[in-house]
Amino acid sequence: MQQTQKEAQQQLQPQNLYLSPNQKAFKRLKRNKPAVVGFVILCFAVFIAVFAYFLAPDPTTNANDQVPQMPTQPVGFKAKLLKLTKDRTIASTNFFTRLLWGIDSPYELVPLTGWHFEGDSLLIDKFTTAATKDTTKSAYHIADVVYALATNPDITKQNDALSFTLLSGERITKTIGELQKNIETKHIISKTYLLGTDKAGRDNLSRLILGVRVSLSVGIMSVLISLIIGVVLGAVAGYFRGKTDDAIMWFINVFWSVPLLLMVFALVMVMGRHFWQIYLAVGLTMWVEVAILVRGQFLSLREKEYVEAAKSLGFSHGRIIFKHILPNAIGPIVVVTAANFASAIIIEAGLSFLGIGVELPTPSWGSMLNEYYGYVGTSKAFLALIPGTAICVKTPWH
């Protein structure tokens, strides 16, 4: 009995009586353990999406640094690689450019199993496949490994020094010892592919990380498009009623009669498969539920006393709709928005799985699943299980 009285006194304290709607919502969220887990997962996914190019082992644009000699390697595959400097100009990358688009790697990666120097040449045993390992040899000039050379570098040798022309037009001189040491310390590296490689020899972990950005961006942009259309049409229909409501509901029913995926397919085929077309296509198919929900809320809330008071004060229809009624309908809108967000992720993954989603080499979990679902049941099933698991883990919590 004493404990009950104590709890009652705590409930009557001012801090509990005068909580704002946001504070009340946060308290309810904390009591809902699955919702807290989902919120944490969503925050973690957002962090990964924003800093994807800093977290991914392969920071190149779309994680598209290919090593064709190492296709479909297993989880935890370790490789020794030669970083061969590309003979072309690489644009400098600042923080924000890398954050948004990644970098253009100045190196071509060449896998090897062994190497040694012979004068001004680097001889390597190239890694290809298990059947041909250690049978392919290649030779590179040590200056060409370290520097981006001009088309005609005019390499000259004098004693132990090499003179050559860089791509920039500058002519420099380096000793053979300096170039060899540079190669040993900076251009021959060991790399572990934690989740293996795909058919093109790209790092699966990097493409999985960048796939988070694709899924979240499609979900967010599609939901925003559906909210803008659905809230406006639903609010107008529910507030004004009459012929306006009849016309909007006729349009909604016509749009709703078309199967969702069929509508998405048609829009994608018409508009194309670039990022913004996918946003628009998915968003244009998800506004109907929002419009119907908002219309129902407005039909109920427009009869409230505060709405009548606002009308009697001469407030405009726009102010009444967006400043008085809409804030009181936010709760149900948030719920349908969360459901649509998860649906958008599934739709994008489904489109990519069917081959009509975002275009390669943009990494998408659906396209990764499409490319490797045939490996299920084999020793390389991880290629399909990794993106499939990511979709299953991420979507329900949203």
C-alpha positions as YAML, in Angstrom:
chain: A
units: angstrom
residues:
- id: 1
  name: MET
  ca: [0.00, 0.00, 0.00]
- id: 2
  name: GLN
  ca: [2.85, 2.39, 0.86]
- id: 3
  name: GLN
  ca: [4.53, 1.67, -2.48]
- id: 4
  name: THR
  ca: [1.27, 2.43, -4.31]
- id: 5
  name: GLN
  ca: [0.91, 5.76, -2.52]
- id: 6
  name: LYS
  ca: [4.54, 6.63, -3.36]
- id: 7
  name: GLU
  ca: [3.98, 5.90, -7.04]
- id: 8
  name: ALA
  ca: [0.81, 8.00, -6.99]
- id: 9
  name: GLN
  ca: [2.72, 10.92, -5.47]
- id: 10
  name: GLN
  ca: [5.41, 10.63, -8.15]
- id: 11
  name: GLN
  ca: [2.72, 10.73, -10.85]
- id: 12
  name: LEU
  ca: [1.36, 13.96, -9.36]
- id: 13
  name: GLN
  ca: [4.74, 15.72, -9.42]
- id: 14
  name: PRO
  ca: [4.87, 18.78, -11.72]
- id: 15
  name: GLN
  ca: [7.52, 17.26, -13.97]
- id: 16
  name: ASN
  ca: [5.09, 14.44, -14.82]
- id: 17
  name: LEU
  ca: [2.02, 16.64, -15.13]
- id: 18
  name: TYR
  ca: [3.52, 19.17, -17.51]
- id: 19
  name: LEU
  ca: [5.53, 17.09, -19.93]
- id: 20
  name: SER
  ca: [5.55, 18.25, -23.53]
- id: 21
  name: PRO
  ca: [4.16, 15.90, -26.24]
- id: 22
  name: ASN
  ca: [7.73, 15.13, -27.33]
- id: 23
  name: GLN
  ca: [8.76, 14.23, -23.78]
- id: 24
  name: LYS
  ca: [5.72, 11.98, -23.39]
- id: 25
  name: ALA
  ca: [6.50, 10.29, -26.68]
- id: 26
  name: PHE
  ca: [10.11, 9.72, -25.60]
- id: 27
  name: LYS
  ca: [8.98, 8.16, -22.31]
- id: 28
  name: ARG
  ca: [6.68, 5.79, -24.19]
- id: 29
  name: LEU
  ca: [9.52, 4.93, -26.56]
- id: 30
  name: LYS
  ca: [11.80, 3.99, -23.66]
- id: 31
  name: ARG
  ca: [9.17, 1.61, -22.31]
- id: 32
  name: ASN
  ca: [8.89, -0.15, -25.68]
- id: 33
  name: LYS
  ca: [12.01, -2.33, -25.84]
- id: 34
  name: PRO
  ca: [11.60, -3.50, -29.49]
- id: 35
  name: ALA
  ca: [11.14, 0.14, -30.51]
- id: 36
  name: VAL
  ca: [14.34, 1.10, -28.68]
- id: 37
  name: VAL
  ca: [16.25, -1.68, -30.45]
- id: 38
  name: GLY
  ca: [14.85, -0.53, -33.80]
- id: 39
  name: PHE
  ca: [15.78, 3.07, -33.06]
- id: 40
  name: VAL
  ca: [19.35, 2.06, -32.19]
- id: 41
  name: ILE
  ca: [19.64, -0.01, -35.39]
- id: 42
  name: LEU
  ca: [18.28, 2.88, -37.45]
- id: 43
  name: CYS
  ca: [20.74, 5.34, -35.89]
- id: 44
  name: PHE
  ca: [23.59, 2.90, -36.51]
- id: 45
  name: ALA
  ca: [22.47, 2.48, -40.14]
- id: 46
  name: VAL
  ca: [22.31, 6.26, -40.62]
- id: 47
  name: PHE
  ca: [25.84, 6.64, -39.22]
- id: 48
  name: ILE
  ca: [27.13, 3.95, -41.59]
- id: 49
  name: ALA
  ca: [25.32, 5.53, -44.55]
- id: 50
  name: VAL
  ca: [26.70, 9.01, -43.89]
- id: 51
  name: PHE
  ca: [30.31, 7.92, -43.36]
- id: 52
  name: ALA
  ca: [30.25, 4.92, -45.71]
- id: 53
  name: TYR
  ca: [33.27, 6.00, -47.74]
- id: 54
  name: PHE
  ca: [35.32, 6.44, -44.56]
- id: 55
  name: LEU
  ca: [34.25, 3.09, -43.08]
- id: 56
  name: ALA
  ca: [34.50, 0.95, -46.22]
- id: 57
  name: PRO
  ca: [37.85, -0.80, -46.84]
- id: 58
  name: ASP
  ca: [37.45, 0.22, -50.49]
- id: 59
  name: PRO
  ca: [36.75, 4.00, -50.52]
- id: 60
  name: THR
  ca: [36.56, 4.29, -54.32]
- id: 61
  name: THR
  ca: [33.32, 5.50, -55.91]
- id: 62
  name: ASN
  ca: [30.69, 2.74, -55.58]
- id: 63
  name: ALA
  ca: [33.40, 0.49, -54.04]
- id: 64
  name: ASN
  ca: [34.28, -0.44, -57.60]
- id: 65
  name: ASP
  ca: [38.01, -1.15, -57.26]
- id: 66
  name: GLN
  ca: [38.12, -4.38, -59.24]
- id: 67
  name: VAL
  ca: [40.76, -7.11, -59.09]
- id: 68
  name: PRO
  ca: [39.51, -9.50, -61.81]
- id: 69
  name: GLN
  ca: [42.17, -12.11, -60.93]
- id: 70
  name: MET
  ca: [40.46, -12.71, -57.54]
- id: 71
  name: PRO
  ca: [36.77, -13.51, -58.26]
- id: 72
  name: THR
  ca: [34.43, -14.93, -55.58]
- id: 73
  name: GLN
  ca: [37.08, -15.46, -52.93]
- id: 74
  name: PRO
  ca: [35.90, -16.77, -49.53]
- id: 75
  name: VAL
  ca: [35.30, -14.90, -46.29]
- id: 76
  name: GLY
  ca: [38.57, -13.83, -44.67]
- id: 77
  name: PHE
  ca: [40.56, -14.18, -47.89]
- id: 78
  name: LYS
  ca: [44.06, -12.71, -47.57]
- id: 79
  name: ALA
  ca: [45.94, -11.38, -50.58]
- id: 80
  name: LYS
  ca: [49.27, -9.75, -51.29]
- id: 81
  name: LEU
  ca: [48.82, -6.87, -53.73]
- id: 82
  name: LEU
  ca: [51.02, -4.60, -55.82]
- id: 83
  name: LYS
  ca: [49.79, -0.99, -55.96]
- id: 84
  name: LEU
  ca: [50.66, 0.01, -59.52]
- id: 85
  name: THR
  ca: [50.43, 3.78, -60.01]
- id: 86
  name: LYS
  ca: [48.04, 4.72, -62.83]
- id: 87
  name: ASP
  ca: [49.52, 6.83, -65.62]
- id: 88
  name: ARG
  ca: [46.76, 9.41, -65.58]
- id: 89
  name: THR
  ca: [45.82, 12.51, -63.62]
- id: 90
  name: ILE
  ca: [43.83, 11.85, -60.45]
- id: 91
  name: ALA
  ca: [41.70, 14.72, -59.15]
- id: 92
  name: SER
  ca: [42.37, 15.74, -55.56]
- id: 93
  name: THR
  ca: [39.64, 14.83, -53.08]
- id: 94
  name: ASN
  ca: [38.63, 16.90, -50.07]
- id: 95
  name: PHE
  ca: [36.64, 15.71, -47.05]
- id: 96
  name: PHE
  ca: [33.17, 16.53, -48.41]
- id: 97
  name: THR
  ca: [33.88, 15.09, -51.85]
- id: 98
  name: ARG
  ca: [34.97, 11.82, -50.30]
- id: 99
  name: LEU
  ca: [31.99, 11.89, -47.93]
- id: 100
  name: LEU
  ca: [29.57, 12.09, -50.86]
- id: 101
  name: TRP
  ca: [31.26, 10.37, -53.78]
- id: 102
  name: GLY
  ca: [34.32, 8.51, -52.52]
- id: 103
  name: ILE
  ca: [37.71, 8.79, -54.18]
- id: 104
  name: ASP
  ca: [39.30, 7.92, -57.50]
- id: 105
  name: SER
  ca: [42.08, 5.53, -56.58]
- id: 106
  name: PRO
  ca: [45.49, 6.45, -58.04]
- id: 107
  name: TYR
  ca: [46.49, 2.77, -58.02]
- id: 108
  name: GLU
  ca: [45.69, -0.37, -59.94]
- id: 109
  name: LEU
  ca: [45.79, -3.45, -57.72]
- id: 110
  name: VAL
  ca: [47.68, -6.47, -59.04]
- id: 111
  name: PRO
  ca: [47.59, -9.64, -56.90]
- id: 112
  name: LEU
  ca: [50.84, -11.55, -56.55]
- id: 113
  name: THR
  ca: [52.29, -14.57, -54.84]
- id: 114
  name: GLY
  ca: [55.97, -13.64, -55.05]
- id: 115
  name: TRP
  ca: [58.27, -10.90, -56.27]
- id: 116
  name: HIS
  ca: [61.90, -9.86, -56.64]
- id: 117
  name: PHE
  ca: [64.00, -7.11, -58.23]
- id: 118
  name: GLU
  ca: [66.31, -7.42, -61.19]
- id: 119
  name: GLY
  ca: [68.08, -4.11, -61.62]
- id: 120
  name: ASP
  ca: [65.46, -1.48, -62.57]
- id: 121
  name: SER
  ca: [62.71, -4.07, -63.04]
- id: 122
  name: LEU
  ca: [60.21, -5.59, -60.61]
- id: 123
  name: LEU
  ca: [59.32, -9.19, -61.46]
- id: 124
  name: ILE
  ca: [56.21, -10.65, -59.86]
- id: 125
  name: ASP
  ca: [54.47, -14.01, -59.82]
- id: 126
  name: LYS
  ca: [50.87, -12.99, -60.51]
- id: 127
  name: PHE
  ca: [48.02, -14.60, -58.65]
- id: 128
  name: THR
  ca: [45.21, -15.77, -60.93]
- id: 129
  name: THR
  ca: [43.34, -18.85, -59.72]
- id: 130
  name: ALA
  ca: [44.19, -21.92, -57.69]
- id: 131
  name: ALA
  ca: [44.81, -23.89, -60.88]
- id: 132
  name: THR
  ca: [47.26, -21.41, -62.40]
- id: 133
  name: LYS
  ca: [48.79, -19.88, -59.28]
- id: 134
  name: ASP
  ca: [52.51, -19.10, -59.52]
- id: 135
  name: THR
  ca: [52.57, -19.77, -63.26]
- id: 136
  name: THR
  ca: [52.00, -16.25, -64.60]
- id: 137
  name: LYS
  ca: [54.90, -13.80, -64.41]
- id: 138
  name: SER
  ca: [54.99, -10.07, -65.19]
- id: 139
  name: ALA
  ca: [57.69, -7.42, -65.19]
- id: 140
  name: TYR
  ca: [57.28, -3.72, -64.37]
- id: 141
  name: HIS
  ca: [59.77, -0.88, -64.49]
- id: 142
  name: ILE
  ca: [60.26, 0.30, -60.93]
- id: 143
  name: ALA
  ca: [59.78, 3.96, -61.92]
- id: 144
  name: ASP
  ca: [56.42, 3.10, -63.52]
- id: 145
  name: VAL
  ca: [55.30, 1.36, -60.32]
- id: 146
  name: VAL
  ca: [55.99, 4.37, -58.10]
- id: 147
  name: TYR
  ca: [55.17, 7.33, -60.36]
- id: 148
  name: ALA
  ca: [52.65, 8.31, -63.01]
- id: 149
  name: LEU
  ca: [54.88, 8.63, -66.05]
- id: 150
  name: ALA
  ca: [54.42, 10.66, -69.21]
- id: 151
  name: THR
  ca: [53.49, 8.93, -72.46]
- id: 152
  name: ASN
  ca: [57.14, 9.17, -73.45]
- id: 153
  name: PRO
  ca: [58.98, 9.14, -70.10]
- id: 154
  name: ASP
  ca: [62.45, 9.06, -71.73]
- id: 155
  name: ILE
  ca: [63.94, 6.93, -68.95]
- id: 156
  name: THR
  ca: [67.73, 7.18, -68.81]
- id: 157
  name: LYS
  ca: [70.12, 5.33, -66.51]
- id: 158
  name: GLN
  ca: [73.42, 6.66, -65.23]
- id: 159
  name: ASN
  ca: [75.32, 4.53, -62.72]
- id: 160
  name: ASP
  ca: [72.73, 3.77, -59.99]
- id: 161
  name: ALA
  ca: [70.37, 6.64, -60.87]
- id: 162
  name: LEU
  ca: [67.31, 6.81, -63.13]
- id: 163
  name: SER
  ca: [66.03, 9.99, -64.77]
- id: 164
  name: PHE
  ca: [62.48, 10.09, -66.19]
- id: 165
  name: THR
  ca: [59.61, 12.44, -67.05]
- id: 166
  name: LEU
  ca: [56.45, 12.47, -64.96]
- id: 167
  name: LEU
  ca: [52.92, 12.86, -66.28]
- id: 168
  name: SER
  ca: [52.99, 16.45, -65.02]
- id: 169
  name: GLY
  ca: [55.96, 17.17, -67.32]
- id: 170
  name: GLU
  ca: [58.48, 17.38, -64.48]
- id: 171
  name: ARG
  ca: [61.71, 15.48, -64.93]
- id: 172
  name: ILE
  ca: [63.20, 13.91, -61.80]
- id: 173
  name: THR
  ca: [66.10, 11.66, -60.85]
- id: 174
  name: LYS
  ca: [65.92, 8.84, -58.29]
- id: 175
  name: THR
  ca: [68.33, 6.11, -57.36]
- id: 176
  name: ILE
  ca: [67.35, 2.51, -57.98]
- id: 177
  name: GLY
  ca: [67.72, 1.83, -54.25]
- id: 178
  name: GLU
  ca: [65.27, 4.61, -53.38]
- id: 179
  name: LEU
  ca: [62.67, 3.31, -55.83]
- id: 180
  name: GLN
  ca: [63.05, -0.28, -54.63]
- id: 181
  name: LYS
  ca: [62.67, 0.74, -50.99]
- id: 182
  name: ASN
  ca: [59.59, 2.80, -51.88]
- id: 183
  name: ILE
  ca: [58.02, -0.24, -53.55]
- id: 184
  name: GLU
  ca: [58.83, -2.54, -50.63]
- id: 185
  name: THR
  ca: [57.34, -0.22, -48.01]
- id: 186
  name: LYS
  ca: [54.42, 1.44, -49.82]
- id: 187
  name: HIS
  ca: [53.48, -0.45, -52.96]
- id: 188
  name: ILE
  ca: [53.43, -4.08, -51.87]
- id: 189
  name: ILE
  ca: [50.68, -4.55, -49.30]
- id: 190
  name: SER
  ca: [48.71, -7.32, -47.62]
- id: 191
  name: LYS
  ca: [44.94, -7.02, -47.54]
- id: 192
  name: THR
  ca: [42.24, -9.14, -45.88]
- id: 193
  name: TYR
  ca: [38.80, -9.33, -47.49]
- id: 194
  name: LEU
  ca: [36.66, -9.92, -44.41]
- id: 195
  name: LEU
  ca: [33.57, -10.88, -46.44]
- id: 196
  name: GLY
  ca: [35.38, -12.15, -49.51]
- id: 197
  name: THR
  ca: [35.13, -10.78, -53.05]
- id: 198
  name: ASP
  ca: [32.45, -10.77, -55.75]
- id: 199
  name: LYS
  ca: [32.67, -11.92, -59.37]
- id: 200
  name: ALA
  ca: [34.64, -8.82, -60.37]
- id: 201
  name: GLY
  ca: [37.07, -9.12, -57.46]
- id: 202
  name: ARG
  ca: [35.49, -6.23, -55.54]
- id: 203
  name: ASP
  ca: [35.41, -6.11, -51.75]
- id: 204
  name: ASN
  ca: [32.05, -7.47, -50.53]
- id: 205
  name: LEU
  ca: [32.22, -5.66, -47.19]
- id: 206
  name: SER
  ca: [32.66, -2.29, -48.87]
- id: 207
  name: ARG
  ca: [29.75, -2.88, -51.23]
- id: 208
  name: LEU
  ca: [27.59, -4.06, -48.34]
- id: 209
  name: ILE
  ca: [28.38, -0.87, -46.40]
- id: 210
  name: LEU
  ca: [27.56, 1.34, -49.39]
- id: 211
  name: GLY
  ca: [24.37, -0.65, -49.89]
- id: 212
  name: VAL
  ca: [23.15, 0.80, -46.57]
- id: 213
  name: ARG
  ca: [23.34, 4.27, -48.14]
- id: 214
  name: VAL
  ca: [21.31, 3.15, -51.17]
- id: 215
  name: SER
  ca: [18.60, 1.53, -49.03]
- id: 216
  name: LEU
  ca: [18.29, 4.43, -46.61]
- id: 217
  name: SER
  ca: [18.34, 7.11, -49.30]
- id: 218
  name: VAL
  ca: [15.62, 5.35, -51.31]
- id: 219
  name: GLY
  ca: [13.56, 4.90, -48.14]
- id: 220
  name: ILE
  ca: [13.92, 8.51, -46.99]
- id: 221
  name: MET
  ca: [13.36, 10.17, -50.36]
- id: 222
  name: SER
  ca: [10.45, 7.90, -51.28]
- id: 223
  name: VAL
  ca: [8.77, 8.57, -47.93]
- id: 224
  name: LEU
  ca: [9.23, 12.34, -48.35]
- id: 225
  name: ILE
  ca: [7.66, 12.24, -51.81]
- id: 226
  name: SER
  ca: [4.75, 10.12, -50.57]
- id: 227
  name: LEU
  ca: [4.25, 12.45, -47.58]
- id: 228
  name: ILE
  ca: [4.16, 15.59, -49.69]
- id: 229
  name: ILE
  ca: [1.58, 14.18, -52.10]
- id: 230
  name: GLY
  ca: [-0.43, 12.18, -49.57]
- id: 231
  name: VAL
  ca: [-0.66, 14.86, -46.87]
- id: 232
  name: VAL
  ca: [-1.69, 17.60, -49.30]
- id: 233
  name: LEU
  ca: [-4.36, 15.55, -51.10]
- id: 234
  name: GLY
  ca: [-5.65, 13.92, -47.90]
- id: 235
  name: ALA
  ca: [-5.81, 17.23, -46.04]
- id: 236
  name: VAL
  ca: [-7.63, 19.00, -48.86]
- id: 237
  name: ALA
  ca: [-10.11, 16.14, -49.28]
- id: 238
  name: GLY
  ca: [-10.86, 15.79, -45.55]
- id: 239
  name: TYR
  ca: [-11.05, 19.50, -44.82]
- id: 240
  name: PHE
  ca: [-13.17, 20.75, -47.72]
- id: 241
  name: ARG
  ca: [-15.27, 17.58, -48.26]
- id: 242
  name: GLY
  ca: [-18.04, 17.77, -50.85]
- id: 243
  name: LYS
  ca: [-17.10, 17.68, -54.52]
- id: 244
  name: THR
  ca: [-13.43, 18.24, -53.74]
- id: 245
  name: ASP
  ca: [-13.42, 15.12, -51.58]
- id: 246
  name: ASP
  ca: [-15.29, 13.14, -54.24]
- id: 247
  name: ALA
  ca: [-12.83, 14.13, -56.99]
- id: 248
  name: ILE
  ca: [-9.74, 13.32, -54.89]
- id: 249
  name: MET
  ca: [-11.19, 10.00, -53.70]
- id: 250
  name: TRP
  ca: [-12.00, 9.04, -57.30]
- id: 251
  name: PHE
  ca: [-8.38, 9.72, -58.23]
- id: 252
  name: ILE
  ca: [-7.12, 7.75, -55.22]
- id: 253
  name: ASN
  ca: [-9.35, 4.77, -56.03]
- id: 254
  name: VAL
  ca: [-8.19, 4.71, -59.64]
- id: 255
  name: PHE
  ca: [-4.54, 4.86, -58.57]
- id: 256
  name: TRP
  ca: [-5.10, 2.26, -55.87]
- id: 257
  name: SER
  ca: [-6.68, -0.19, -58.31]
- id: 258
  name: VAL
  ca: [-3.30, -0.67, -60.06]
- id: 259
  name: PRO
  ca: [-1.08, -3.32, -58.38]
- id: 260
  name: LEU
  ca: [1.82, -1.72, -56.53]
- id: 261
  name: LEU
  ca: [4.69, -3.60, -58.15]
- id: 262
  name: LEU
  ca: [3.17, -3.24, -61.62]
- id: 263
  name: MET
  ca: [3.01, 0.52, -61.11]
- id: 264
  name: VAL
  ca: [6.63, 0.62, -59.93]
- id: 265
  name: PHE
  ca: [7.78, -1.45, -62.92]
- id: 266
  name: ALA
  ca: [5.97, 0.86, -65.32]
- id: 267
  name: LEU
  ca: [7.39, 4.03, -63.76]
- id: 268
  name: VAL
  ca: [10.94, 2.64, -63.69]
- id: 269
  name: MET
  ca: [10.74, 1.52, -67.32]
- id: 270
  name: VAL
  ca: [9.46, 4.96, -68.38]
- id: 271
  name: MET
  ca: [11.75, 7.16, -66.26]
- id: 272
  name: GLY
  ca: [14.91, 5.06, -66.20]
- id: 273
  name: ARG
  ca: [17.02, 3.42, -63.49]
- id: 274
  name: HIS
  ca: [19.08, 6.28, -62.07]
- id: 275
  name: PHE
  ca: [18.91, 7.16, -58.39]
- id: 276
  name: TRP
  ca: [16.34, 9.94, -58.57]
- id: 277
  name: GLN
  ca: [14.05, 7.95, -60.87]
- id: 278
  name: ILE
  ca: [13.97, 5.11, -58.34]
- id: 279
  name: TYR
  ca: [13.10, 7.60, -55.57]
- id: 280
  name: LEU
  ca: [10.30, 9.06, -57.63]
- id: 281
  name: ALA
  ca: [8.94, 5.72, -58.83]
- id: 282
  name: VAL
  ca: [8.72, 4.24, -55.33]
- id: 283
  name: GLY
  ca: [7.41, 7.47, -53.78]
- id: 284
  name: LEU
  ca: [4.64, 7.81, -56.38]
- id: 285
  name: THR
  ca: [3.30, 4.39, -55.44]
- id: 286
  name: MET
  ca: [3.22, 4.93, -51.65]
- id: 287
  name: TRP
  ca: [1.25, 8.15, -51.24]
- id: 288
  name: VAL
  ca: [-2.20, 6.52, -51.41]
- id: 289
  name: GLU
  ca: [-2.12, 5.05, -47.88]
- id: 290
  name: VAL
  ca: [-0.91, 8.39, -46.52]
- id: 291
  name: ALA
  ca: [-3.69, 10.31, -48.30]
- id: 292
  name: ILE
  ca: [-6.44, 7.98, -47.04]
- id: 293
  name: LEU
  ca: [-5.15, 8.13, -43.46]
- id: 294
  name: VAL
  ca: [-4.79, 11.93, -43.48]
- id: 295
  name: ARG
  ca: [-8.25, 12.34, -45.01]
- id: 296
  name: GLY
  ca: [-9.78, 10.23, -42.22]
- id: 297
  name: GLN
  ca: [-7.98, 12.24, -39.55]
- id: 298
  name: PHE
  ca: [-9.08, 15.55, -41.06]
- id: 299
  name: LEU
  ca: [-12.72, 14.43, -41.34]
- id: 300
  name: SER
  ca: [-12.65, 13.80, -37.59]
- id: 301
  name: LEU
  ca: [-10.53, 16.74, -36.42]
- id: 302
  name: ARG
  ca: [-12.26, 19.41, -38.51]
- id: 303
  name: GLU
  ca: [-15.29, 19.10, -36.20]
- id: 304
  name: LYS
  ca: [-13.30, 19.93, -33.06]
- id: 305
  name: GLU
  ca: [-13.95, 23.12, -31.11]
- id: 306
  name: TYR
  ca: [-10.50, 24.61, -31.71]
- id: 307
  name: VAL
  ca: [-11.07, 24.40, -35.46]
- id: 308
  name: GLU
  ca: [-14.41, 26.19, -35.14]
- id: 309
  name: ALA
  ca: [-12.69, 28.82, -32.99]
- id: 310
  name: ALA
  ca: [-9.98, 29.30, -35.60]
- id: 311
  name: LYS
  ca: [-12.61, 29.76, -38.31]
- id: 312
  name: SER
  ca: [-14.51, 32.28, -36.23]
- id: 313
  name: LEU
  ca: [-11.28, 34.26, -35.78]
- id: 314
  name: GLY
  ca: [-10.98, 34.53, -39.55]
- id: 315
  name: PHE
  ca: [-7.89, 32.40, -39.97]
- id: 316
  name: SER
  ca: [-7.18, 31.23, -43.51]
- id: 317
  name: HIS
  ca: [-7.86, 27.66, -44.61]
- id: 318
  name: GLY
  ca: [-4.12, 27.07, -45.09]
- id: 319
  name: ARG
  ca: [-3.33, 28.15, -41.54]
- id: 320
  name: ILE
  ca: [-6.10, 26.00, -40.09]
- id: 321
  name: ILE
  ca: [-4.99, 22.95, -42.10]
- id: 322
  name: PHE
  ca: [-1.25, 23.13, -41.49]
- id: 323
  name: LYS
  ca: [-1.01, 24.86, -38.08]
- id: 324
  name: HIS
  ca: [-4.08, 23.61, -36.23]
- id: 325
  name: ILE
  ca: [-5.30, 20.28, -37.63]
- id: 326
  name: LEU
  ca: [-2.18, 18.66, -39.12]
- id: 327
  name: PRO
  ca: [-0.09, 18.79, -35.88]
- id: 328
  name: ASN
  ca: [-2.85, 16.84, -34.14]
- id: 329
  name: ALA
  ca: [-2.73, 14.13, -36.82]
- id: 330
  name: ILE
  ca: [1.03, 13.60, -36.62]
- id: 331
  name: GLY
  ca: [0.84, 10.40, -34.55]
- id: 332
  name: PRO
  ca: [-0.90, 8.18, -37.13]
- id: 333
  name: ILE
  ca: [1.14, 9.79, -39.94]
- id: 334
  name: VAL
  ca: [4.38, 8.81, -38.19]
- id: 335
  name: VAL
  ca: [3.17, 5.22, -37.92]
- id: 336
  name: VAL
  ca: [2.30, 4.91, -41.62]
- id: 337
  name: THR
  ca: [5.55, 6.70, -42.51]
- id: 338
  name: ALA
  ca: [7.59, 4.10, -40.61]
- id: 339
  name: ALA
  ca: [5.73, 1.30, -42.39]
- id: 340
  name: ASN
  ca: [6.27, 2.95, -45.78]
- id: 341
  name: PHE
  ca: [9.97, 3.40, -45.02]
- id: 342
  name: ALA
  ca: [10.42, -0.33, -44.53]
- id: 343
  name: SER
  ca: [8.28, -1.04, -47.62]
- id: 344
  name: ALA
  ca: [10.44, 1.28, -49.73]
- id: 345
  name: ILE
  ca: [13.58, -0.63, -48.71]
- id: 346
  name: ILE
  ca: [11.94, -3.92, -49.66]
- id: 347
  name: ILE
  ca: [10.66, -2.52, -52.97]
- id: 348
  name: GLU
  ca: [14.09, -1.16, -53.93]
- id: 349
  name: ALA
  ca: [15.74, -4.47, -53.05]
- id: 350
  name: GLY
  ca: [13.08, -6.30, -55.04]
- id: 351
  name: LEU
  ca: [13.55, -4.08, -58.07]
- id: 352
  name: SER
  ca: [17.32, -4.55, -57.96]
- id: 353
  name: PHE
  ca: [16.88, -8.30, -57.51]
- id: 354
  name: LEU
  ca: [14.73, -8.38, -60.65]
- id: 355
  name: GLY
  ca: [17.35, -6.37, -62.53]
- id: 356
  name: ILE
  ca: [15.40, -3.12, -62.90]
- id: 357
  name: GLY
  ca: [16.67, -1.26, -59.84]
- id: 358
  name: VAL
  ca: [19.68, 1.02, -59.57]
- id: 359
  name: GLU
  ca: [22.25, 0.46, -62.29]
- id: 360
  name: LEU
  ca: [25.59, -1.23, -61.72]
- id: 361
  name: PRO
  ca: [28.17, -0.57, -60.44]
- id: 362
  name: THR
  ca: [26.07, 1.20, -57.79]
- id: 363
  name: PRO
  ca: [26.00, -1.32, -54.91]
- id: 364
  name: SER
  ca: [22.55, -2.52, -53.89]
- id: 365
  name: TRP
  ca: [21.69, -5.41, -51.60]
- id: 366
  name: GLY
  ca: [19.03, -6.56, -54.05]
- id: 367
  name: SER
  ca: [21.42, -6.65, -57.01]
- id: 368
  name: MET
  ca: [24.03, -8.48, -54.88]
- id: 369
  name: LEU
  ca: [21.38, -11.05, -53.97]
- id: 370
  name: ASN
  ca: [20.33, -11.39, -57.62]
- id: 371
  name: GLU
  ca: [23.91, -11.93, -58.74]
- id: 372
  name: TYR
  ca: [24.65, -14.70, -56.25]
- id: 373
  name: TYR
  ca: [21.43, -16.47, -55.28]
- id: 374
  name: GLY
  ca: [22.53, -19.34, -57.54]
- id: 375
  name: TYR
  ca: [25.41, -20.01, -55.13]
- id: 376
  name: VAL
  ca: [23.04, -21.01, -52.28]
- id: 377
  name: GLY
  ca: [23.81, -24.59, -51.39]
- id: 378
  name: THR
  ca: [27.43, -24.34, -52.49]
- id: 379
  name: SER
  ca: [30.63, -23.43, -50.68]
- id: 380
  name: LYS
  ca: [30.15, -19.83, -51.85]
- id: 381
  name: ALA
  ca: [26.65, -19.42, -50.39]
- id: 382
  name: PHE
  ca: [27.96, -16.51, -48.29]
- id: 383
  name: LEU
  ca: [27.81, -14.30, -51.40]
- id: 384
  name: ALA
  ca: [24.01, -14.49, -51.31]
- id: 385
  name: LEU
  ca: [23.54, -14.93, -47.56]
- id: 386
  name: ILE
  ca: [25.39, -11.72, -46.64]
- id: 387
  name: PRO
  ca: [23.09, -9.24, -48.49]
- id: 388
  name: GLY
  ca: [20.02, -11.39, -47.75]
- id: 389
  name: THR
  ca: [20.76, -11.30, -44.03]
- id: 390
  name: ALA
  ca: [21.33, -7.54, -44.18]
- id: 391
  name: ILE
  ca: [17.88, -7.03, -45.72]
- id: 392
  name: CYS
  ca: [16.22, -9.32, -43.16]
- id: 393
  name: VAL
  ca: [17.91, -7.66, -40.18]
- id: 394
  name: LYS
  ca: [17.42, -4.07, -41.25]
- id: 395
  name: THR
  ca: [13.88, -3.93, -42.64]
- id: 396
  name: PRO
  ca: [11.68, -5.25, -39.76]
- id: 397
  name: TRP
  ca: [13.03, -2.71, -37.27]
- id: 398
  name: HIS
  ca: [11.98, 0.21, -39.45]
...
